[in-house]
Amino acid sequence: MSTSASEDSWIYSTFGDDPDLGELVEMFVDEMEQRIASFQNAFEQGDLNTLGTLAHQLKGAAGSYGFNQLTPAAFDLEQSARSRSSAEAIEASLDRLTQLCQRTRAGAPDNA
Amino acid sequence: MVSSSSRKAKILLIDDDPAMVRLLTKFVERAFGDRTLIESLTDPREARARLNESVVDILITDLEMPGISGLELLRSAKRRNAFTQVLFITGQSSQDALLDALELGATDYLLKPVEHDGFLELIEQALLRHQRWRVALSETWREPVANVKDFL
């Protein structure tokens, strides 16, 4: 987790306070570190097909879970990986997405 | 007719992302739990095997998955049961494949990220359409029996 992010910069799901869905949002957030590790591993292995697939998955899942801020960054990484952009460009996209992922939180701003 | 129309609709939901499967399954169970039985899978190969061995009323599937695409699942479902309603959930990058899906008999589609109300509306429409097919086929099947009874 990033140590520089303040509470003001946390990203919450639009339905994080839904009593029925809160547990699912929490699981989604808990699994974010695992997703980031998978991204990083695929990038380090030079496996751009897997990186593109993982970014594609997160692009669809993040917005569906109410974390709409992540969608454009995941799309950017997916496109970078699938179009075989330079390693620097892909890494920059990956860093942007990783930072956003690390700011996700379960719950809502007033009850988290 | 009552017994055929009151049977719970069987839904098979497939997405290779477990988080998506959990969320969409919850949406369906919460809104339609009294009318549907849902089975959810993340492995499209397992889904194809399931479709080959049993009938589902509504198939909800991601279009773009590793190994087996949603189009293959559509073909399997339609081979088994021509009036299975097939709904695709897909990202923007798969829109070309959507044209193939519609030509092969897909009922409808929804773009990811999935919007809750739009998703439920799609399921509701599929349930209504499935129900109409069931009633129509049930009545067609029963008609000769009714005619026989007229002569009794």
Interface residues (C-beta under 8 A of the other chain):
Chain A: F15 D20 L21 L24 M27 F28 E31 T53 H56 Q57 K59 G60 A61 A62 G63 S64 Y65 N68 T71 F75 E78
Chain B: D16 D17 A19 M20 R22 L23 L24 K26 R30 D62 E64 P66 I89 G91 Q92 S93 K112 P113 V114 H116
